[in-house]
Amino acid sequence: MPLLAVNHLVTYYRTTDGPVRALDDLSFTLERGTSLGIAGESGCGKSTVALALLRLLEVRGGGIDSGRVVFDGQSLLEMSKAELNRIRWERIALIPQAAISGLNPVYRVGDQIVEAIRSHRSVSKSQALERARALLTRVGLGESTLRAFPHEMSGGMRQRAMIAMALVLDPDLVVADEPTTALDTVTQAQIVGLLRRLQREMKIATVFISHDLSVLAQICDRLMVMYAGQIVETADVADLFHSPCHPYTKALLGSFPDITAAPRPMSPLPGKPPELSSPPRGCRFHPRCPESDARCEQVEPDLLGVGAGRQVRCHLWSEGR
């Protein structure tokens, strides 16, 4: 049984013009100790996946319309708030897009980590403080961080502190939502290396969300590419990078430089993603797709299995390509 199973998930956001569907029939699984990367342009639904897994859509003006999210055999969507609060942080932790938004600016970092521990464990303050000190050391921060306020730390230090807070209760699953956004290249590489090391040492399952395919390639076992609220391709990392199937995946890879291959001109992806309030008929990518035909404009493709552990949503593959 997988640690996490998402089945036919449909979510929405409330707007002044009515509800807008954000995730459309999303299904995937995650095994214990493995990592899944979710890629795609801004607005494709990546962060909505993170919010849905933790049932936080309501605080962002959204909700779950249908589907199932099963974590270790338990339905997260059927849990009471009290049951869900026990699982959050203790078994499922979140590393948000910007650490400054996950840390309370008026409390010292050490106090925040201690509070997280004592909210879920029956331990003394000194025991919790020792656990906090050990985790901060493990993520490369000194004891002085315990007494620091978030604004006194650099972006990279805040992100390391946020990682320590997420891992302090030894969760089974960590959802990392763009954890390297707004960091410089050197710090980004350090954070990716840290997350990869901790994930392997602690055997944590990870959902890693990013628009940066190079980051996902370093840390993930499998990749799921999203476009306009739908999955368009899933595959093992090596397979997806070496032989992408969907035209959108090909376009994403073509827009990034490859320092391991012969020099080639990059190909920026033309156009922009559709508004989720009015997605195009047929394949949602067809207005930007160089391989589309008349059927793509009229008929929405299914997500098809095209090999071991691989899926693609494209009419070209329904023809046995």
C-alpha positions as CSV (number, residue, x, y, z in Angstrom):
1,M,0.0,0.0,0.0
2,P,1.4,3.4,-1.0
3,L,2.0,6.0,1.8
4,L,-0.1,8.5,-0.2
5,A,-2.8,7.9,-2.8
6,V,-4.6,10.8,-4.5
7,N,-7.6,9.6,-6.6
8,H,-9.6,11.8,-9.0
9,L,-9.1,15.0,-7.0
10,V,-11.1,18.0,-8.1
11,T,-10.6,21.4,-6.3
12,Y,-11.8,24.9,-6.8
13,Y,-11.3,28.5,-5.8
14,R,-14.1,31.0,-5.2
15,T,-14.0,34.1,-7.3
16,T,-16.3,37.1,-7.9
17,D,-17.3,35.4,-11.1
18,G,-18.1,32.0,-9.4
19,P,-16.0,28.9,-8.6
20,V,-13.0,28.2,-10.8
21,R,-11.7,24.6,-11.0
22,A,-8.0,24.5,-10.1
23,L,-7.2,20.8,-10.1
24,D,-9.1,18.6,-12.6
25,D,-9.2,14.8,-11.9
26,L,-5.8,14.5,-10.3
27,S,-4.5,11.0,-9.4
28,F,-1.1,9.9,-8.2
29,T,0.6,7.7,-5.6
30,L,3.7,8.1,-3.5
31,E,5.6,5.2,-1.9
32,R,7.4,5.5,1.5
33,G,10.8,7.0,1.4
34,T,10.5,8.2,-2.3
35,S,10.3,11.6,-3.8
36,L,7.8,13.0,-6.4
37,G,8.5,16.3,-8.2
38,I,5.7,18.4,-9.5
39,A,6.6,20.7,-12.4
40,G,4.9,23.3,-14.5
41,E,4.5,27.0,-15.2
42,S,3.0,29.4,-12.6
43,G,-0.7,28.9,-12.3
44,C,-0.8,25.3,-13.4
45,G,-1.9,24.0,-10.0
46,K,1.3,22.9,-8.3
47,S,0.9,24.8,-5.1
48,T,-2.8,23.9,-5.0
49,V,-1.7,20.3,-4.7
50,A,0.2,21.2,-1.6
51,L,-2.7,23.0,0.0
52,A,-5.1,20.2,-0.9
53,L,-2.9,17.5,0.7
54,L,-2.9,19.4,4.0
55,R,-6.5,20.5,3.6
56,L,-5.6,24.2,3.7
57,L,-7.5,25.3,0.6
58,E,-10.3,26.7,2.7
59,V,-8.0,29.4,4.2
60,R,-7.2,30.5,0.6
61,G,-10.8,30.8,-0.5
62,G,-11.0,27.4,-2.1
63,G,-12.1,23.8,-1.4
64,I,-12.2,20.2,-2.5
65,D,-15.1,19.3,-4.8
66,S,-14.6,15.6,-5.1
67,G,-12.0,12.8,-4.9
68,R,-10.0,11.0,-2.3
69,V,-6.7,11.7,-0.5
70,V,-5.6,8.6,1.5
71,F,-2.5,8.8,3.8
72,D,-1.3,5.6,5.3
73,G,-4.7,4.0,4.9
74,Q,-6.6,7.0,6.3
75,S,-8.8,9.3,4.4
76,L,-7.6,12.9,5.0
77,L,-10.7,14.4,3.6
78,E,-12.9,12.5,6.1
79,M,-10.9,13.4,9.2
80,S,-12.2,15.8,11.8
81,K,-10.2,19.0,12.4
82,A,-8.8,17.6,15.6
83,E,-7.6,14.4,13.9
84,L,-6.1,16.5,11.0
85,N,-4.3,18.7,13.5
86,R,-2.6,15.7,15.1
87,I,-1.3,14.5,11.7
88,R,-0.1,17.9,10.5
89,W,3.6,18.4,11.4
90,E,3.7,15.1,13.3
91,R,3.3,12.9,10.2
92,I,2.8,15.4,7.3
93,A,4.9,18.6,7.3
94,L,5.0,21.6,5.0
95,I,8.0,23.7,3.9
96,P,6.3,26.8,2.4
97,Q,7.4,28.9,-0.6
98,A,9.0,31.6,1.5
99,A,10.4,30.7,4.9
100,I,9.6,34.2,6.2
101,S,5.9,33.4,5.8
102,G,6.2,30.2,7.8
103,L,8.1,31.7,10.7
104,N,6.4,34.1,13.2
105,P,8.3,37.4,13.0
106,V,7.8,38.3,16.7
107,Y,9.0,35.0,18.2
108,R,12.6,33.6,18.4
109,V,13.2,30.7,16.1
110,G,14.0,28.4,19.0
111,D,10.8,29.2,20.8
112,Q,8.8,28.4,17.6
113,I,10.5,25.0,17.2
114,V,10.0,24.2,20.9
115,E,6.3,25.1,20.6
116,A,5.9,22.8,17.6
117,I,7.5,19.9,19.5
118,R,5.5,20.4,22.7
119,S,2.2,20.7,20.8
120,H,2.6,17.1,19.7
121,R,4.9,15.5,22.3
122,S,4.7,15.2,26.0
123,V,8.2,16.4,26.8
124,S,9.7,19.1,29.0
125,K,10.8,22.4,27.7
126,S,14.5,21.4,28.1
127,Q,14.0,18.2,26.2
128,A,12.3,20.1,23.4
129,L,15.0,22.6,23.4
130,E,17.7,19.9,23.1
131,R,15.8,18.4,20.1
132,A,15.6,21.8,18.5
133,R,19.3,22.4,19.0
134,A,20.1,19.0,17.5
135,L,17.9,19.6,14.4
136,L,19.3,23.1,13.8
137,T,22.8,21.6,14.0
138,R,21.8,18.9,11.5
139,V,20.7,21.5,9.0
140,G,23.9,23.5,9.4
141,L,22.8,26.2,11.8
142,G,24.6,27.1,15.1
143,E,23.1,27.3,18.5
144,S,22.8,31.1,18.2
145,T,19.9,30.5,15.8
146,L,17.8,29.4,18.8
147,R,17.8,33.0,20.1
148,A,17.5,34.7,16.7
149,F,14.4,36.4,15.3
150,P,13.5,35.6,11.6
151,H,14.4,39.1,10.4
152,E,17.9,38.7,11.8
153,M,18.6,35.8,9.5
154,S,19.5,35.6,5.8
155,G,17.1,33.9,3.4
156,G,19.1,30.8,3.3
157,M,19.3,30.6,7.1
158,R,15.5,31.1,7.4
159,Q,15.0,28.3,4.9
160,R,17.2,26.0,6.9
161,A,15.4,26.8,10.1
162,M,12.1,26.1,8.3
163,I,13.4,22.7,7.2
164,A,14.4,22.0,10.8
165,M,10.9,22.9,12.0
166,A,9.4,20.6,9.4
167,L,11.5,17.6,10.3
168,V,11.6,18.1,14.1
169,L,8.8,15.5,14.7
170,D,10.2,12.9,12.2
171,P,7.3,13.1,9.7
172,D,6.6,10.4,7.2
173,L,5.8,12.9,4.4
174,V,7.2,16.4,3.7
175,V,5.5,18.7,1.2
176,A,8.1,21.2,-0.1
177,D,6.4,24.0,-2.0
178,E,9.0,26.0,-4.0
179,P,11.5,25.9,-1.1
180,T,14.3,27.4,-3.2
181,T,12.4,30.3,-4.6
182,A,14.0,33.8,-4.1
183,L,17.4,32.2,-3.1
184,D,20.6,32.9,-4.9
185,T,22.1,30.1,-7.0
186,V,24.7,29.1,-4.5
187,T,22.2,29.0,-1.6
188,Q,19.7,27.2,-3.7
189,A,22.2,24.4,-4.4
190,Q,23.0,24.2,-0.7
191,I,19.4,23.8,0.2
192,V,18.7,21.2,-2.5
193,G,21.7,19.2,-1.3
194,L,20.6,19.5,2.3
195,L,17.0,18.3,1.5
196,R,18.4,15.4,-0.6
197,R,20.7,14.3,2.2
198,L,18.0,14.5,4.9
199,Q,15.4,12.8,2.8
200,R,17.7,9.8,2.3
201,E,19.0,9.7,5.9
202,M,15.6,10.0,7.5
203,K,13.8,7.9,4.8
204,I,11.1,10.6,4.4
205,A,8.7,10.6,1.5
206,T,8.7,14.0,-0.3
207,V,6.4,15.9,-2.6
208,F,8.7,18.6,-4.1
209,I,7.1,21.4,-6.0
210,S,9.1,23.6,-8.3
211,H,9.0,25.4,-11.7
212,D,12.7,24.7,-12.0
213,L,13.3,21.3,-13.7
214,S,17.0,21.4,-12.9
215,V,16.2,21.4,-9.1
216,L,13.7,18.6,-9.5
217,A,16.2,16.5,-11.4
218,Q,18.6,16.6,-8.5
219,I,16.2,15.6,-5.7
220,C,13.3,13.5,-7.1
221,D,12.8,9.9,-8.1
222,R,9.7,10.6,-10.3
223,L,8.3,13.7,-12.0
224,M,4.7,14.8,-12.6
225,V,4.3,17.6,-15.2
226,M,1.1,19.7,-14.8
227,Y,-0.6,22.1,-17.2
228,A,-3.8,24.1,-16.6
229,G,-4.8,22.0,-13.6
230,Q,-4.2,18.6,-15.2
231,I,-1.4,16.0,-15.2
232,V,0.1,15.8,-18.7
233,E,3.0,13.4,-18.1
234,T,4.5,11.3,-15.3
235,A,7.7,9.3,-15.5
236,D,10.9,8.4,-13.7
237,V,13.2,11.4,-13.7
238,A,15.8,9.8,-16.0
239,D,13.1,8.7,-18.5
240,L,11.4,12.1,-18.6
241,F,14.6,14.0,-19.2
242,H,16.0,11.6,-21.8
243,S,12.8,10.9,-23.7
244,P,9.9,13.3,-22.9
245,C,6.6,12.3,-24.4
246,H,4.2,15.2,-24.1
247,P,4.9,18.3,-26.3
248,Y,4.6,20.5,-23.2
249,T,7.3,18.5,-21.4
250,K,9.5,18.8,-24.5
251,A,8.9,22.6,-24.6
252,L,9.7,23.0,-20.9
253,L,13.0,21.1,-21.3
254,G,13.8,23.0,-24.5
255,S,13.5,26.3,-22.6
256,F,16.3,25.3,-20.2
257,P,20.0,25.3,-21.0
258,D,21.8,21.9,-21.0
259,I,25.5,22.3,-20.0
260,T,26.1,18.5,-20.5
261,A,25.2,18.6,-24.2
262,A,26.5,20.3,-27.3
263,P,25.5,24.0,-27.4
264,R,22.0,24.5,-28.8
265,P,19.7,27.5,-29.0
266,M,17.1,27.6,-26.3
267,S,13.4,27.6,-27.5
268,P,11.2,29.8,-25.3
269,L,7.7,28.4,-25.0
270,P,5.4,30.8,-26.9
271,G,2.1,32.1,-25.5
272,K,0.9,31.7,-21.9
273,P,-1.2,29.2,-20.0
274,P,-5.0,29.5,-20.3
275,E,-7.2,31.1,-17.7
276,L,-8.6,28.3,-15.5
277,S,-11.9,30.0,-15.5
278,S,-12.2,29.4,-19.3
279,P,-9.8,26.6,-20.5
280,P,-9.8,25.9,-24.2
281,R,-11.9,23.1,-25.6
282,G,-10.1,19.9,-26.4
283,C,-6.5,19.5,-25.3
284,R,-5.7,22.5,-23.0
285,F,-2.2,22.8,-24.5
286,H,-3.3,22.8,-28.2
287,P,-3.2,26.6,-28.7
288,R,0.6,26.5,-27.9
289,C,1.4,23.1,-29.3
290,P,3.5,22.7,-32.4
291,E,2.1,19.2,-33.0
292,S,-1.6,19.8,-32.6
293,D,-4.2,18.8,-35.2
294,A,-8.0,19.2,-35.6
295,R,-8.8,16.5,-33.0
296,C,-6.7,18.3,-30.4
297,E,-8.9,21.3,-30.7
298,Q,-12.1,19.3,-30.2
299,V,-11.5,16.3,-28.0
300,E,-9.9,16.3,-24.6
301,P,-7.2,13.5,-24.4
302,D,-7.2,10.9,-21.6
303,L,-4.2,10.3,-19.4
304,L,-2.8,7.1,-20.9
305,G,-0.3,4.5,-19.6
306,V,2.5,4.3,-22.2
307,G,4.9,2.1,-20.4
308,A,6.0,0.9,-17.0
309,G,5.3,3.7,-14.6
310,R,4.7,6.2,-17.3
311,Q,1.6,8.2,-18.3
312,V,1.0,10.9,-20.9
313,R,-2.1,13.0,-21.8
314,C,-1.8,13.4,-25.6
315,H,-3.7,12.2,-28.7
316,L,-0.5,11.4,-30.4
317,W,0.1,8.6,-28.0
318,S,-3.4,7.2,-28.2
319,E,-2.4,6.3,-31.7
320,G,0.3,4.0,-30.4
321,R,3.1,6.4,-31.2
